Amino acid sequence: MYYQQPFVRHSSHSASQARSKPNIMRVSGEGKIAVQPSQSIVTLGVSTEDQVLQKAQENNAQAIANIKNALNNIGILDQQIRTADFSIFPQYDFVDGKQVFRGYKVEHVLGITVDNIENTGLVVDTAVDSGANLVRGITFEMESQSLYYQQALTLAVADAYKKAETIAAALRVQLVGTPLSVTEGAFDFERPVPYQPAAFVKSEVSTPIQPGTIDITSRVTAEFMYYS
């Protein structure tokens, strides 16, 4: 995003100011806000092996069906469950330096959207208890991402203006309040570190999940005119 002040012809009223050569200062601004995630994405699934591909697929399909049914029973709807990955791998052993076919591995990984973050641990435990033997991790998301970014952008512009005022005051010069230009810079959405499989250990209590916050950072560069 780029903003540039429109050209304005100075009247005789500002002739004395116009005779003084204007100078330009360039400042950067940064705005940052922390937002609580509104939902989590749990990625887990089932891995099965068998010498017969059809058997490995059938066992996998049954385990996935069991997981989906169990999740439905705790309030997770079918539309919140999607296939994130489905793979079939031939498996081999090496015997006396030779590759010997062992069978097939079938992996079906689900992406489960949890709208109530407090239920994330329950979702993980329910799936594992129902046959999930692959747990890839958890990521956290938020709604209204654009709205929060606009808030961070507003803070970045205010930060740039405050810096320009501070510099002008230190130099004892007159700052023109409206910037000549404002250029939108890079922005960051820093999400909490995803939970990894090692974090999920079967226990008597629900898996504890602490989502943290999503940090949104916006940056701008602004040019201001000033007079000595």
C-alpha angles and dihedrals in degrees: 000000000000129000125188127183112244117246113265122191109227117235125222087263089073096038093115090054092046091055088061109079109244120232128206128221124192120208135174127223133198131195125189133182132176118222130190111237114249098204143011132223114216115198116198141127150149134291119197133177134199138150088240114063095210091054092050090050093048093050090048094048091050092050092049090049090052091051093049092049091050091049091049088055092059094048104270108137125219091247089060091059122073137165108258096178140357121187141169119202128185109226125217137184126203113232119178089344093307128114110241122189111241103176141270133307118208120194124188115182123192130204109212120194112212112195094187105057091198088069095055095098091047091053092052094047093046092051094047092048088051096053109284109146098169119069111175098176147262131278128188128225138181138213125234092031092164092053093054091046090055089053091052090047091054090053091049092054091048090050092052092049092048090052091050090051091049093050092046091050092049091050092042092232133136114258122208102225099212110074121235089223142354121202121194112228137194119312134203135213104194110193126193114270107273117249110253128215092258088066092066112080119163110248143153092263131060116274106265114236123190108182100188118195138302110236116212117195126186127187135196137178117214134187120211130187120226138178130217 
